[in-house]
Amino acid sequence: MKYRRFGRTGLQMPVFSCGGMRYQKTWAADADIDEPNQANVDAVVRRALEMGINHFETARGYGTSEIQLGRALRDIPRETYLLQTKGTPKFTEAEFRAELHKSLFLLGVDHLDLFGIHGINNQTSYEQVFQRGCLEAALEFKRQGKLRFLGFSTHGPTDLIVKVIESGRFDYVNLHWYYINQTNWPAVEAAARRDMGVFIISPSDKGGKLYEPTARMSELCRPLTPMQFNDLFCLRRPQVHTLSIGAAKPSDFDEHVAVLDRLEDTGALDRAIDPIVRRLDDAMAAALGREWRDTWRVGLPEWADAPGEINVQTIVWLWNMVKAFDLVGYGKMRYELLGKGADWFPGQHAGKLVSGEIPRDRMREALGRHAAPDRVIEILTAAHEHLASDEQRPSTIR
């Protein structure tokens, strides 16, 4: 295993972390846990430690994950691993404090190495943290020695992430950044300027369902697998310290750790990665047009400013990925969340535009700052027709 200094925490962080969202039995936190399921979590934890992955990351909101991780770590010396959990912002300090106490209880520990305020995704959660006592409660736990370092996780827009980073109140950040979505690079750079730890959320799943790669992605990423390429693409940047592996079974680590030796020689790493990046970039240019590839986002409204709160930026991005890399399964998975992802995946799908409930002229007016509004409308229509679930389709029937 390779390790990197996790920003100003000084912790030696493995470049791969064991994320706890996929191995839990269920999202129902009070569900009974059967012996085979717990045995699998135990095996995941043992395998991680055997490989030198000594950082375990979970969240209060991950169903049975905390209690199952606590059981798996029960007989392992506390000083041999780094433990991180996360808790969502609350409207009262007391509620936030109670949730943090519950996390410690379920995990069976008296302190956390890392605690993240989970989901500073919009102005409401920002105000909960900074104005309603959540931050002060967490800092009190830190003063009491119940958590060593405080961070935050986010699915929010880049400008909000940078704003929270520049508050100077946090030691590290969990965020999204990988090949198919590099929007948050300014936030990574802002974190580096503050000497903060940088943890990349779900690079294999949110980065394109790379554990089930399309034939197109596999072809473009040879001789690496798409998942291995994405790992190295992220870890080539020294500002990035660790990538989350959401292991559902012990063997899920294998494909990742196979690339560790490539991190030792920067020149060899560049020679391995640069040709793949060029092929992927060229594939996007061939499928979309070079000008569109480079400028498609310019002038698109934020979801809150679009008619019907349609998340135009996300839908166009997903369609770009479908056209360039055949990421249909990924596109369907993400499109399905529109309309029910709350602040974790905000905005609405394009059903009301396709059905005519939102007139095209109204959308065209909202796209007035974009160079190709008609193309955007065509993409919104095509994306809905190809990616929408059965549940999302009734709105297209008049």
Sequence and secondary structure as in RCSB ss.txt:
>XXXX:A:sequence
MKYRRFGRTGLQMPVFSCGGMRYQKTWAADADIDEPNQANVDAVVRRALEMGINHFETARGYGTSEIQLGRALRD
IPRETYLLQTKGTPKFTEAEFRAELHKSLFLLGVDHLDLFGIHGINNQTSYEQVFQRGCLEAALEFKRQGKLRFL
GFSTHGPTDLIVKVIESGRFDYVNLHWYYINQTNWPAVEAAARRDMGVFIISPSDKGGKLYEPTARMSELCRPLT
PMQFNDLFCLRRPQVHTLSIGAAKPSDFDEHVAVLDRLEDTGALDRAIDPIVRRLDDAMAAALGREWRDTWRVGL
PEWADAPGEINVQTIVWLWNMVKAFDLVGYGKMRYELLGKGADWFPGQHAGKLVSGEIPRDRMREALGRHAAPDR
VIEILTAAHEHLASDEQRPSTIR
>XXXX:A:secstr
  EEE GGG  EEESEEEE SSSSS S TT    HHHHHHHHHHHHHHHHTT  EEE  TTSTTHHHHHHHHHTT
S GGGSEEEEEE   SSHHHHHHHHHHHHHHHT S EEEEEEE   SHHHHHHHHHSSHHHHHHHHHHTTSEEEE
EEE  S HHHHHHHHTTT  SEEEE  BTTB TTHHHHHHHHHTT EEEE  TTTTTT TTS  HHHHHHHTTS 
HHHHHHHHHHTSTT  EEEE  SSGGGGHHHHTTGGGGS HHHHHHHHHHHHHHHHHHHHHHH HHHHHHTTTT 
  GGGSGGGB HHHHHHHHHHHHHH  HHHHHHHHTTTTTBGGGB SB SHHHHHTSS HHHHHHHTTTSS HHH
HHHHHHHHHHHH  TTTSGGG  
